[in-house]
């Protein structure tokens, strides 16, 4: 099995939390900020992010000195997997916010680690970082406006 498929499999596992813990009526009833993206944007963005992240990691994996970069990739996919059940499943917006901030810092560190090893791989993570900034803002505003 090639490296890309292994990283894509881990990403697909993370993505399944969105199938198990759907936003549903609870989320629909919350007050959301004006910068909330339309519903269709979420699966489109996450599909692109998972594909880019998996491909970037597969470029990094065979490089010498990739240990920390790959450890950060593993940490971010674990945190990514955790956020959805915290927010949509348990409705723990504050705890989800802590998870989101930890995820954001981890992806920033991963971006820098990838960039040092292969600038193109680092570049491929930038959309993820940008989307997480939006997601963190959404998490915070929804928590603040609905607490």
N, CA, C and O atoms as a GROMACS GRO file, in nm:
protein
  588
    1UNK      N    1   0.086  -0.118   0.000
    1UNK     CA    2   0.000   0.000   0.000
    1UNK      C    3   0.090   0.124   0.000
    1UNK      O    4   0.188   0.130   0.075
    2UNK      N    5   0.058   0.220  -0.083
    2UNK     CA    6   0.146   0.337  -0.085
    2UNK      C    7   0.114   0.432   0.031
    2UNK      O    8   0.006   0.428   0.090
    3UNK      N    9   0.210   0.519   0.059
    3UNK     CA   10   0.199   0.609   0.175
    3UNK      C   11   0.076   0.699   0.168
    3UNK      O   12   0.008   0.721   0.269
    4UNK      N   13   0.047   0.752   0.050
    4UNK     CA   14  -0.068   0.839   0.036
    4UNK      C   15  -0.196   0.769   0.082
    4UNK      O   16  -0.276   0.828   0.154
    5UNK      N   17  -0.215   0.645   0.043
    5UNK     CA   18  -0.336   0.571   0.081
    5UNK      C   19  -0.343   0.548   0.232
    5UNK      O   20  -0.452   0.548   0.290
    6UNK      N   21  -0.229   0.527   0.297
    6UNK     CA   22  -0.227   0.508   0.442
    6UNK      C   23  -0.271   0.637   0.512
    6UNK      O   24  -0.354   0.633   0.602
    7UNK      N   25  -0.217   0.751   0.470
    7UNK     CA   26  -0.257   0.878   0.530
    7UNK      C   27  -0.401   0.913   0.495
    7UNK      O   28  -0.473   0.972   0.576
    8UNK      N   29  -0.443   0.878   0.376
    8UNK     CA   30  -0.582   0.902   0.336
    8UNK      C   31  -0.678   0.815   0.417
    8UNK      O   32  -0.787   0.860   0.453
    9UNK      N   33  -0.638   0.693   0.447
    9UNK     CA   34  -0.720   0.605   0.531
    9UNK      C   35  -0.739   0.665   0.671
    9UNK      O   36  -0.849   0.664   0.725
   10UNK      N   37  -0.632   0.717   0.729
   10UNK     CA   38  -0.642   0.782   0.860
   10UNK      C   39  -0.733   0.904   0.852
   10UNK      O   40  -0.812   0.929   0.944
   11UNK      N   41  -0.722   0.979   0.745
   11UNK     CA   42  -0.808   1.096   0.726
   11UNK      C   43  -0.954   1.056   0.709
   11UNK      O   44  -1.043   1.122   0.762
   12UNK      N   45  -0.978   0.948   0.636
   12UNK     CA   46  -1.114   0.900   0.618
   12UNK      C   47  -1.174   0.855   0.751
   12UNK      O   48  -1.293   0.878   0.776
   13UNK      N   49  -1.093   0.793   0.835
   13UNK     CA   50  -1.141   0.754   0.968
   13UNK      C   51  -1.182   0.877   1.048
   13UNK      O   52  -1.285   0.877   1.115
   14UNK      N   53  -1.102   0.982   1.041
   14UNK     CA   54  -1.136   1.107   1.110
   14UNK      C   55  -1.265   1.166   1.053
   14UNK      O   56  -1.348   1.217   1.128
   15UNK      N   57  -1.280   1.158   0.923
   15UNK     CA   58  -1.398   1.215   0.857
   15UNK      C   59  -1.526   1.143   0.897
   15UNK      O   60  -1.634   1.203   0.893
   16UNK      N   61  -1.518   1.017   0.934
   16UNK     CA   62  -1.639   0.943   0.969
   16UNK      C   63  -1.707   0.999   1.094
   16UNK      O   64  -1.826   0.975   1.115
   17UNK      N   65  -1.633   1.073   1.176
   17UNK     CA   66  -1.698   1.132   1.293
   17UNK      C   67  -1.807   1.231   1.250
   17UNK      O   68  -1.905   1.251   1.321
   18UNK      N   69  -1.789   1.291   1.132
   18UNK     CA   70  -1.891   1.381   1.079
   18UNK      C   71  -2.016   1.308   1.034
   18UNK      O   72  -2.124   1.367   1.027
   19UNK      N   73  -2.003   1.180   1.005
   19UNK     CA   74  -2.118   1.098   0.968
   19UNK      C   75  -2.190   1.050   1.093
   19UNK      O   76  -2.313   1.046   1.099
   20UNK      N   77  -2.112   1.013   1.193
   20UNK     CA   78  -2.168   0.960   1.318
   20UNK      C   79  -2.230   1.073   1.402
   20UNK      O   80  -2.339   1.057   1.458
   21UNK      N   81  -2.159   1.185   1.412
   21UNK     CA   82  -2.204   1.298   1.494
   21UNK      C   83  -2.243   1.413   1.402
   21UNK      O   84  -2.166   1.507   1.384
   22UNK      N   85  -2.361   1.405   1.346
   22UNK     CA   86  -2.411   1.508   1.254
   22UNK      C   87  -2.454   1.632   1.331
   22UNK      O   88  -2.496   1.622   1.447
   23UNK      N   89  -2.445   1.748   1.268
   23UNK     CA   90  -2.489   1.871   1.335
   23UNK      C   91  -2.634   1.862   1.383
   23UNK      O   92  -2.661   1.887   1.501
   24UNK      N   93  -2.726   1.827   1.298
   24UNK     CA   94  -2.864   1.802   1.336
   24UNK      C   95  -2.940   1.922   1.391
   24UNK      O   96  -2.899   2.037   1.377
   25UNK      N   97  -3.052   1.890   1.454
   25UNK     CA   98  -3.146   1.992   1.504
   25UNK      C   99  -3.083   2.078   1.612
   25UNK      O  100  -3.109   2.199   1.619
   26UNK      N  101  -3.000   2.017   1.697
   26UNK     CA  102  -2.934   2.095   1.804
   26UNK      C  103  -2.853   2.210   1.743
   26UNK      O  104  -2.868   2.324   1.785
   27UNK      N  105  -2.770   2.179   1.646
   27UNK     CA  106  -2.686   2.280   1.583
   27UNK      C  107  -2.770   2.381   1.504
   27UNK      O  108  -2.743   2.501   1.508
   28UNK      N  109  -2.869   2.331   1.435
   28UNK     CA  110  -2.955   2.421   1.357
   28UNK      C  111  -3.024   2.525   1.446
   28UNK      O  112  -3.051   2.636   1.401
   29UNK      N  113  -3.051   2.489   1.572
   29UNK     CA  114  -3.119   2.580   1.664
   29UNK      C  115  -3.028   2.681   1.732
   29UNK      O  116  -3.076   2.769   1.803
   30UNK      N  117  -2.897   2.669   1.713
   30UNK     CA  118  -2.804   2.761   1.778
   30UNK      C  119  -2.793   2.893   1.702
   30UNK      O  120  -2.813   2.898   1.580
   31UNK      N  121  -2.762   2.999   1.776
   31UNK     CA  122  -2.731   3.127   1.712
   31UNK      C  123  -2.591   3.117   1.654
   31UNK      O  124  -2.497   3.075   1.722
   32UNK      N  125  -2.577   3.157   1.528
   32UNK     CA  126  -2.448   3.148   1.461
   32UNK      C  127  -2.409   3.286   1.407
   32UNK      O  128  -2.497   3.366   1.373
   33UNK      N  129  -2.280   3.313   1.399
   33UNK     CA  130  -2.236   3.444   1.348
   33UNK      C  131  -2.258   3.457   1.197
   33UNK      O  132  -2.277   3.357   1.127
   34UNK      N  133  -2.257   3.580   1.150
   34UNK     CA  134  -2.279   3.608   1.008
   34UNK      C  135  -2.172   3.549   0.917
   34UNK      O  136  -2.197   3.530   0.798
   35UNK      N  137  -2.054   3.518   0.971
   35UNK     CA  138  -1.947   3.463   0.887
   35UNK      C  139  -1.952   3.310   0.878
   35UNK      O  140  -1.858   3.248   0.828
   36UNK      N  141  -2.060   3.250   0.925
   36UNK     CA  142  -2.076   3.104   0.915
   36UNK      C  143  -2.085   3.065   0.768
   36UNK      O  144  -2.172   3.114   0.696
   37UNK      N  145  -1.995   2.977   0.722
   37UNK     CA  146  -2.004   2.933   0.582
   37UNK      C  147  -2.133   2.855   0.556
   37UNK      O  148  -2.191   2.801   0.650
   38UNK      N  149  -2.178   2.849   0.432
   38UNK     CA  150  -2.297   2.770   0.400
   38UNK      C  151  -2.268   2.621   0.426
   38UNK      O  152  -2.153   2.577   0.424
   39UNK      N  153  -2.374   2.545   0.451
   39UNK     CA  154  -2.359   2.402   0.486
   39UNK      C  155  -2.278   2.325   0.382
   39UNK      O  156  -2.198   2.240   0.420
   40UNK      N  157  -2.298   2.352   0.254
   40UNK     CA  158  -2.228   2.278   0.150
   40UNK      C  159  -2.077   2.298   0.156
   40UNK      O  160  -2.002   2.213   0.109
   41UNK      N  161  -2.030   2.410   0.213
   41UNK     CA  162  -1.887   2.441   0.215
   41UNK      C  163  -1.808   2.347   0.306
   41UNK      O  164  -1.690   2.323   0.283
   42UNK      N  165  -1.873   2.295   0.410
   42UNK     CA  166  -1.801   2.211   0.506
   42UNK      C  167  -1.749   2.081   0.444
   42UNK      O  168  -1.630   2.053   0.457
   43UNK      N  169  -1.833   2.000   0.379
   43UNK     CA  170  -1.777   1.878   0.319
   43UNK      C  171  -1.678   1.906   0.206
   43UNK      O  172  -1.583   1.830   0.187
   44UNK      N  173  -1.700   2.014   0.132
   44UNK     CA  174  -1.608   2.048   0.023
   44UNK      C  175  -1.471   2.086   0.082
   44UNK      O  176  -1.368   2.037   0.036
   45UNK      N  177  -1.472   2.172   0.183
   45UNK     CA  178  -1.346   2.216   0.245
   45UNK      C  179  -1.274   2.097   0.309
   45UNK      O  180  -1.154   2.080   0.288
   46UNK      N  181  -1.346   2.016   0.386
   46UNK     CA  182  -1.280   1.905   0.456
   46UNK      C  183  -1.227   1.801   0.359
   46UNK      O  184  -1.122   1.741   0.384
   47UNK      N  185  -1.297   1.776   0.249
   47UNK     CA  186  -1.246   1.682   0.150
   47UNK      C  187  -1.113   1.731   0.093
   47UNK      O  188  -1.017   1.655   0.083
   48UNK      N  189  -1.108   1.857   0.055
   48UNK     CA  190  -0.984   1.915   0.002
   48UNK      C  191  -0.873   1.912   0.106
   48UNK      O  192  -0.759   1.878   0.076
   49UNK      N  193  -0.907   1.948   0.229
   49UNK     CA  194  -0.807   1.950   0.337
   49UNK      C  195  -0.751   1.810   0.362
   49UNK      O  196  -0.629   1.794   0.372
   50UNK      N  197  -0.838   1.711   0.372
   50UNK     CA  198  -0.791   1.574   0.396
   50UNK      C  199  -0.705   1.524   0.281
   50UNK      O  200  -0.602   1.460   0.305
   51UNK      N  201  -0.744   1.550   0.158
   51UNK     CA  202  -0.663   1.507   0.044
   51UNK      C  203  -0.527   1.575   0.043
   51UNK      O  204  -0.424   1.508   0.026
   52UNK      N  205  -0.524   1.706   0.062
   52UNK     CA  206  -0.397   1.780   0.063
   52UNK      C  207  -0.308   1.737   0.178
   52UNK      O  208  -0.188   1.718   0.161
   53UNK      N  209  -0.367   1.722   0.296
   53UNK     CA  210  -0.290   1.682   0.413
   53UNK      C  211  -0.230   1.542   0.396
   53UNK      O  212  -0.114   1.519   0.430
   54UNK      N  213  -0.310   1.449   0.344
   54UNK     CA  214  -0.260   1.313   0.323
   54UNK      C  215  -0.148   1.312   0.219
   54UNK      O  216  -0.048   1.243   0.236
   55UNK      N  217  -0.166   1.388   0.112
   55UNK     CA  218  -0.062   1.392   0.010
   55UNK      C  219   0.065   1.457   0.064
   55UNK      O  220   0.176   1.409   0.039
   56UNK      N  221   0.049   1.567   0.137
   56UNK     CA  222   0.166   1.634   0.196
   56UNK      C  223   0.240   1.540   0.291
   56UNK      O  224   0.363   1.532   0.287
   57UNK      N  225   0.167   1.469   0.375
   57UNK     CA  226   0.230   1.376   0.469
   57UNK      C  227   0.302   1.263   0.395
   57UNK      O  228   0.408   1.218   0.437
   58UNK      N  229   0.243   1.217   0.284
   58UNK     CA  230   0.308   1.110   0.208
   58UNK      C  231   0.437   1.158   0.141
   58UNK      O  232   0.527   1.078   0.116
   59UNK      N  233   0.447   1.286   0.113
   59UNK     CA  234   0.572   1.343   0.060
   59UNK      C  235   0.677   1.356   0.170
   59UNK      O  236   0.796   1.340   0.145
   60UNK      N  237   0.630   1.385   0.292
   60UNK     CA  238   0.721   1.406   0.406
   60UNK      C  239   0.775   1.273   0.461
   60UNK      O  240   0.892   1.264   0.497
   61UNK      N  241   0.690   1.172   0.466
   61UNK     CA  242   0.721   1.046   0.534
   61UNK      C  243   0.856   0.984   0.496
   61UNK      O  244   0.929   0.940   0.585
   62UNK      N  245   0.893   0.979   0.368
   62UNK     CA  246   1.020   0.913   0.336
   62UNK      C  247   1.144   1.000   0.357
   62UNK      O  248   1.256   0.953   0.341
   63UNK      N  249   1.125   1.126   0.394
   63UNK     CA  250   1.239   1.217   0.407
   63UNK      C  251   1.314   1.195   0.538
   63UNK      O  252   1.252   1.166   0.641
   64UNK      N  253   1.446   1.209   0.536
   64UNK     CA  254   1.522   1.200   0.662
   64UNK      C  255   1.480   1.314   0.756
   64UNK      O  256   1.458   1.426   0.713
   65UNK      N  257   1.470   1.283   0.883
   65UNK     CA  258   1.435   1.384   0.982
   65UNK      C  259   1.287   1.415   0.989
   65UNK      O  260   1.248   1.520   1.041
   66UNK      N  261   1.202   1.327   0.937
   66UNK     CA  262   1.058   1.353   0.931
   66UNK      C  263   0.983   1.311   1.057
   66UNK      O  264   0.861   1.328   1.064
   67UNK      N  265   1.053   1.258   1.156
   67UNK     CA  266   0.985   1.204   1.275
   67UNK      C  267   0.892   1.302   1.344
   67UNK      O  268   0.776   1.269   1.369
   68UNK      N  269   0.939   1.422   1.375
   68UNK     CA  270   0.857   1.520   1.445
   68UNK      C  271   0.741   1.567   1.358
   68UNK      O  272   0.630   1.584   1.407
   69UNK      N  273   0.766   1.587   1.231
   69UNK     CA  274   0.660   1.630   1.140
   69UNK      C  275   0.548   1.526   1.135
   69UNK      O  276   0.430   1.561   1.136
   70UNK      N  277   0.585   1.400   1.130
   70UNK     CA  278   0.485   1.293   1.125
   70UNK      C  279   0.415   1.275   1.260
   70UNK      O  280   0.296   1.243   1.264
   71UNK      N  281   0.487   1.296   1.368
   71UNK     CA  282   0.423   1.292   1.501
   71UNK      C  283   0.319   1.403   1.511
   71UNK      O  284   0.211   1.382   1.567
   72UNK      N  285   0.350   1.520   1.459
   72UNK     CA  286   0.253   1.630   1.459
   72UNK      C  287   0.134   1.598   1.369
   72UNK      O  288   0.021   1.634   1.401
   73UNK      N  289   0.159   1.531   1.256
   73UNK     CA  290   0.048   1.489   1.170
   73UNK      C  291  -0.044   1.394   1.247
   73UNK      O  292  -0.166   1.407   1.241
   74UNK      N  293   0.015   1.298   1.318
   74UNK     CA  294  -0.064   1.202   1.395
   74UNK      C  295  -0.144   1.273   1.505
   74UNK      O  296  -0.260   1.241   1.529
   75UNK      N  297  -0.080   1.370   1.571
   75UNK     CA  298  -0.149   1.445   1.677
   75UNK      C  299  -0.266   1.524   1.621
   75UNK      O  300  -0.373   1.528   1.681
   76UNK      N  301  -0.246   1.589   1.506
   76UNK     CA  302  -0.354   1.670   1.450
   76UNK      C  303  -0.471   1.584   1.404
   76UNK      O  304  -0.586   1.624   1.420
   77UNK      N  305  -0.445   1.466   1.349
   77UNK     CA  306  -0.556   1.384   1.303
   77UNK      C  307  -0.634   1.329   1.423
   77UNK      O  308  -0.756   1.311   1.416
   78UNK      N  309  -0.564   1.302   1.534
   78UNK     CA  310  -0.632   1.259   1.656
   78UNK      C  311  -0.719   1.372   1.712
   78UNK      O  312  -0.834   1.349   1.749
   79UNK      N  313  -0.665   1.492   1.719
   79UNK     CA  314  -0.741   1.607   1.770
   79UNK      C  315  -0.857   1.640   1.677
   79UNK      O  316  -0.966   1.674   1.724
   80UNK      N  317  -0.834   1.631   1.548
   80UNK     CA  318  -0.938   1.654   1.448
   80UNK      C  319  -1.053   1.556   1.470
   80UNK      O  320  -1.170   1.594   1.465
   81UNK      N  321  -1.019   1.430   1.495
   81UNK     CA  322  -1.118   1.326   1.518
   81UNK      C  323  -1.196   1.351   1.647
   81UNK      O  324  -1.315   1.320   1.655
   82UNK      N  325  -1.131   1.407   1.747
   82UNK     CA  326  -1.193   1.431   1.877
   82UNK      C  327  -1.291   1.548   1.876
   82UNK      O  328  -1.390   1.545   1.948
   83UNK      N  329  -1.264   1.650   1.797
   83UNK     CA  330  -1.346   1.773   1.804
   83UNK      C  331  -1.493   1.747   1.773
   83UNK      O  332  -1.580   1.795   1.846
   84UNK      N  333  -1.523   1.673   1.669
   84UNK     CA  334  -1.662   1.654   1.626
   84UNK      C  335  -1.749   1.590   1.735
   84UNK      O  336  -1.858   1.641   1.762
   85UNK      N  337  -1.706   1.479   1.798
   85UNK     CA  338  -1.791   1.424   1.905
   85UNK      C  339  -1.801   1.516   2.027
   85UNK      O  340  -1.903   1.516   2.096
   86UNK      N  341  -1.698   1.596   2.053
   86UNK     CA  342  -1.707   1.691   2.164
   86UNK      C  343  -1.814   1.797   2.136
   86UNK      O  344  -1.898   1.826   2.220
   87UNK      N  345  -1.808   1.854   2.016
   87UNK     CA  346  -1.898   1.964   1.983
   87UNK      C  347  -2.038   1.914   1.947
   87UNK      O  348  -2.136   1.952   2.011
   88UNK      N  349  -2.047   1.829   1.845
   88UNK     CA  350  -2.178   1.786   1.795
   88UNK      C  351  -2.238   1.672   1.875
   88UNK      O  352  -2.360   1.661   1.884
   89UNK      N  353  -2.155   1.585   1.932
   89UNK     CA  354  -2.206   1.471   2.008
   89UNK      C  355  -2.240   1.506   2.151
   89UNK      O  356  -2.353   1.488   2.196
   90UNK      N  357  -2.140   1.557   2.224
   90UNK     CA  358  -2.157   1.586   2.366
   90UNK      C  359  -2.209   1.728   2.392
   90UNK      O  360  -2.249   1.759   2.504
   91UNK      N  361  -2.209   1.813   2.289
   91UNK     CA  362  -2.253   1.953   2.302
   91UNK      C  363  -2.168   2.027   2.406
   91UNK      O  364  -2.218   2.115   2.477
   92UNK      N  365  -2.042   1.991   2.412
   92UNK     CA  366  -1.947   2.053   2.506
   92UNK      C  367  -1.866   2.159   2.431
   92UNK      O  368  -1.750   2.136   2.394
   93UNK      N  369  -1.927   2.273   2.410
   93UNK     CA  370  -1.866   2.377   2.328
   93UNK      C  371  -1.736   2.431   2.386
   93UNK      O  372  -1.642   2.460   2.311
   94UNK      N  373  -1.728   2.445   2.518
   94UNK     CA  374  -1.605   2.496   2.581
   94UNK      C  375  -1.491   2.395   2.565
   94UNK      O  376  -1.380   2.433   2.529
   95UNK      N  377  -1.519   2.269   2.591
   95UNK     CA  378  -1.418   2.165   2.576
   95UNK      C  379  -1.377   2.151   2.429
   95UNK      O  380  -1.260   2.130   2.398
   96UNK      N  381  -1.474   2.164   2.339
   96UNK     CA  382  -1.444   2.162   2.196
   96UNK      C  383  -1.354   2.279   2.158
   96UNK      O  384  -1.267   2.266   2.072
   97UNK      N  385  -1.374   2.395   2.223
   97UNK     CA  386  -1.290   2.512   2.196
   97UNK      C  387  -1.146   2.486   2.239
   97UNK      O  388  -1.053   2.524   2.168
   98UNK      N  389  -1.127   2.421   2.353
   98UNK     CA  390  -0.992   2.385   2.398
   98UNK      C  391  -0.928   2.290   2.296
   98UNK      O  392  -0.812   2.306   2.260
   99UNK      N  393  -1.005   2.192   2.252
   99UNK     CA  394  -0.957   2.098   2.150
   99UNK      C  395  -0.921   2.172   2.022
   99UNK      O  396  -0.816   2.146   1.963
  100UNK      N  397  -1.007   2.265   1.980
  100UNK     CA  398  -0.984   2.340   1.857
  100UNK      C  399  -0.856   2.423   1.865
  100UNK      O  400  -0.778   2.427   1.770
  101UNK      N  401  -0.836   2.490   1.978
  101UNK     CA  402  -0.714   2.572   1.993
  101UNK      C  403  -0.590   2.485   1.994
  101UNK      O  404  -0.487   2.522   1.938
  102UNK      N  405  -0.599   2.369   2.057
  102UNK     CA  406  -0.487   2.275   2.057
  102UNK      C  407  -0.460   2.225   1.916
  102UNK      O  408  -0.345   2.213   1.874
  103UNK      N  409  -0.567   2.196   1.843
  103UNK     CA  410  -0.555   2.153   1.703
  103UNK      C  411  -0.492   2.262   1.618
  103UNK      O  412  -0.404   2.234   1.536
  104UNK      N  413  -0.534   2.385   1.637
  104UNK     CA  414  -0.480   2.497   1.560
  104UNK      C  415  -0.331   2.513   1.584
  104UNK      O  416  -0.255   2.530   1.488
  105UNK      N  417  -0.288   2.508   1.709
  105UNK     CA  418  -0.144   2.520   1.741
  105UNK      C  419  -0.067   2.401   1.683
  105UNK      O  420   0.043   2.418   1.631
  106UNK      N  421  -0.125   2.282   1.692
  106UNK     CA  422  -0.059   2.163   1.639
  106UNK      C  423  -0.043   2.171   1.488
  106UNK      O  424   0.063   2.138   1.434
  107UNK      N  425  -0.147   2.215   1.418
  107UNK     CA  426  -0.139   2.227   1.272
  107UNK      C  427  -0.041   2.338   1.232
  107UNK      O  428   0.028   2.325   1.131
  108UNK      N  429  -0.034   2.445   1.309
  108UNK     CA  430   0.066   2.549   1.282
  108UNK      C  431   0.207   2.490   1.295
  108UNK      O  432   0.292   2.512   1.209
  109UNK      N  433   0.231   2.415   1.403
  109UNK     CA  434   0.362   2.352   1.422
  109UNK      C  435   0.390   2.251   1.310
  109UNK      O  436   0.503   2.243   1.261
  110UNK      N  437   0.288   2.176   1.270
  110UNK     CA  438   0.304   2.079   1.162
  110UNK      C  439   0.337   2.150   1.030
  110UNK      O  440   0.422   2.104   0.954
  111UNK      N  441   0.270   2.261   1.005
  111UNK     CA  442   0.297   2.338   0.883
  111UNK      C  443   0.442   2.379   0.877
  111UNK      O  444   0.508   2.365   0.774
  112UNK      N  445   0.493   2.432   0.988
  112UNK     CA  446   0.634   2.475   0.994
  112UNK      C  447   0.728   2.357   0.977
  112UNK      O  448   0.829   2.366   0.907
  113UNK      N  449   0.696   2.245   1.042
  113UNK     CA  450   0.781   2.126   1.030
  113UNK      C  451   0.780   2.073   0.887
  113UNK      O  452   0.885   2.034   0.835
  114UNK      N  453   0.664   2.071   0.823
  114UNK     CA  454   0.655   2.026   0.684
  114UNK      C  455   0.734   2.121   0.594
  114UNK      O  456   0.810   2.077   0.507
  115UNK      N  457   0.716   2.250   0.617
  115UNK     CA  458   0.781   2.352   0.533
  115UNK      C  459   0.933   2.336   0.536
  115UNK      O  460   0.999   2.350   0.432
  116UNK      N  461   0.988   2.308   0.654
  116UNK     CA  462   1.133   2.292   0.668
  116UNK      C  463   1.185   2.173   0.587
  116UNK      O  464   1.297   2.176   0.536
  117UNK      N  465   1.103   2.070   0.575
  117UNK     CA  466   1.145   1.949   0.504
  117UNK      C  467   1.114   1.955   0.355
  117UNK      O  468   1.190   1.904   0.273
  118UNK      N  469   1.002   2.018   0.319
  118UNK     CA  470   0.957   2.024   0.180
  118UNK      C  471   0.857   2.140   0.170
  118UNK      O  472   0.742   2.128   0.214
  119UNK      N  473   0.901   2.250   0.113
  119UNK     CA  474   0.818   2.371   0.114
  119UNK      C  475   0.682   2.348   0.048
  119UNK      O  476   0.583   2.408   0.089
  120UNK      N  477   0.676   2.262  -0.053
  120UNK     CA  478   0.548   2.237  -0.120
  120UNK      C  479   0.450   2.167  -0.024
  120UNK      O  480   0.331   2.197  -0.024
  121UNK      N  481   0.500   2.075   0.056
  121UNK     CA  482   0.414   2.009   0.155
  121UNK      C  483   0.364   2.109   0.258
  121UNK      O  484   0.248   2.105   0.297
  122UNK      N  485   0.450   2.198   0.300
  122UNK     CA  486   0.407   2.304   0.392
  122UNK      C  487   0.301   2.393   0.330
  122UNK      O  488   0.205   2.431   0.397
  123UNK      N  489   0.318   2.425   0.204
  123UNK     CA  490   0.220   2.506   0.132
  123UNK      C  491   0.084   2.437   0.124
  123UNK      O  492  -0.019   2.503   0.133
  124UNK      N  493   0.085   2.305   0.109
  124UNK     CA  494  -0.040   2.229   0.098
  124UNK      C  495  -0.121   2.230   0.228
  124UNK      O  496  -0.241   2.203   0.226
  125UNK      N  497  -0.056   2.260   0.339
  125UNK     CA  498  -0.125   2.262   0.469
  125UNK      C  499  -0.188   2.399   0.496
  125UNK      O  500  -0.274   2.410   0.584
  126UNK      N  501  -0.149   2.501   0.424
  126UNK     CA  502  -0.202   2.636   0.451
  126UNK      C  503  -0.355   2.646   0.442
  126UNK      O  504  -0.415   2.715   0.524
  127UNK      N  505  -0.422   2.580   0.346
  127UNK     CA  506  -0.570   2.586   0.348
  127UNK      C  507  -0.630   2.529   0.476
  127UNK      O  508  -0.730   2.579   0.526
  128UNK      N  509  -0.569   2.424   0.529
  128UNK     CA  510  -0.613   2.364   0.655
  128UNK      C  511  -0.601   2.466   0.767
  128UNK      O  512  -0.694   2.484   0.847
  129UNK      N  513  -0.487   2.531   0.772
  129UNK     CA  514  -0.465   2.633   0.875
  129UNK      C  515  -0.568   2.745   0.864
  129UNK      O  516  -0.623   2.789   0.964
  130UNK      N  517  -0.594   2.790   0.743
  130UNK     CA  518  -0.693   2.895   0.722
  130UNK      C  519  -0.833   2.852   0.763
  130UNK      O  520  -0.906   2.928   0.826
  131UNK      N  521  -0.870   2.729   0.728
  131UNK     CA  522  -1.002   2.678   0.764
  131UNK      C  523  -1.016   2.664   0.915
  131UNK      O  524  -1.122   2.690   0.971
  132UNK      N  525  -0.907   2.624   0.982
  132UNK     CA  526  -0.912   2.611   1.128
  132UNK      C  527  -0.930   2.746   1.197
  132UNK      O  528  -0.993   2.755   1.302
  133UNK      N  529  -0.874   2.850   1.139
  133UNK     CA  530  -0.895   2.985   1.195
  133UNK      C  531  -1.044   3.019   1.189
  133UNK      O  532  -1.101   3.071   1.286
  134UNK      N  533  -1.108   2.990   1.077
  134UNK     CA  534  -1.252   3.013   1.063
  134UNK      C  535  -1.328   2.924   1.162
  134UNK      O  536  -1.418   2.971   1.231
  135UNK      N  537  -1.291   2.796   1.169
  135UNK     CA  538  -1.360   2.701   1.258
  135UNK      C  539  -1.344   2.742   1.405
  135UNK      O  540  -1.439   2.730   1.483
  136UNK      N  541  -1.226   2.790   1.442
  136UNK     CA  542  -1.205   2.835   1.580
  136UNK      C  543  -1.292   2.957   1.609
  136UNK      O  544  -1.351   2.967   1.717
  137UNK      N  545  -1.301   3.049   1.515
  137UNK     CA  546  -1.388   3.165   1.532
  137UNK      C  547  -1.534   3.125   1.545
  137UNK      O  548  -1.606   3.180   1.628
  138UNK      N  549  -1.577   3.028   1.465
  138UNK     CA  550  -1.714   2.978   1.475
  138UNK      C  551  -1.739   2.912   1.610
  138UNK      O  552  -1.839   2.941   1.676
  139UNK      N  553  -1.648   2.824   1.650
  139UNK     CA  554  -1.663   2.755   1.778
  139UNK      C  555  -1.675   2.857   1.891
  139UNK      O  556  -1.764   2.846   1.976
  140UNK      N  557  -1.587   2.956   1.892
  140UNK     CA  558  -1.588   3.055   1.999
  140UNK      C  559  -1.717   3.137   1.999
  140UNK      O  560  -1.779   3.155   2.103
  141UNK      N  561  -1.756   3.186   1.880
  141UNK     CA  562  -1.877   3.269   1.875
  141UNK      C  563  -2.002   3.190   1.908
  141UNK      O  564  -2.091   3.241   1.976
  142UNK      N  565  -2.012   3.066   1.862
  142UNK     CA  566  -2.130   2.984   1.894
  142UNK      C  567  -2.133   2.956   2.043
  142UNK      O  568  -2.240   2.960   2.104
  143UNK      N  569  -2.019   2.926   2.102
  143UNK     CA  570  -2.011   2.905   2.247
  143UNK      C  571  -2.052   3.030   2.322
  143UNK      O  572  -2.134   3.025   2.414
  144UNK      N  573  -1.994   3.142   2.282
  144UNK     CA  574  -2.023   3.270   2.348
  144UNK      C  575  -2.168   3.310   2.334
  144UNK      O  576  -2.230   3.356   2.430
  145UNK      N  577  -2.223   3.294   2.215
  145UNK     CA  578  -2.359   3.343   2.188
  145UNK      C  579  -2.470   3.246   2.233
  145UNK      O  580  -2.587   3.282   2.231
  146UNK      N  581  -2.433   3.126   2.274
  146UNK     CA  582  -2.534   3.027   2.312
  146UNK      C  583  -2.513   2.969   2.451
  146UNK      O  584  -2.583   2.876   2.490
  147UNK      N  585  -2.419   3.022   2.525
  147UNK     CA  586  -2.390   2.970   2.660
  147UNK      C  587  -2.495   3.016   2.759
  147UNK      O  588  -2.487   2.982   2.877
   0.00000   0.00000   0.00000
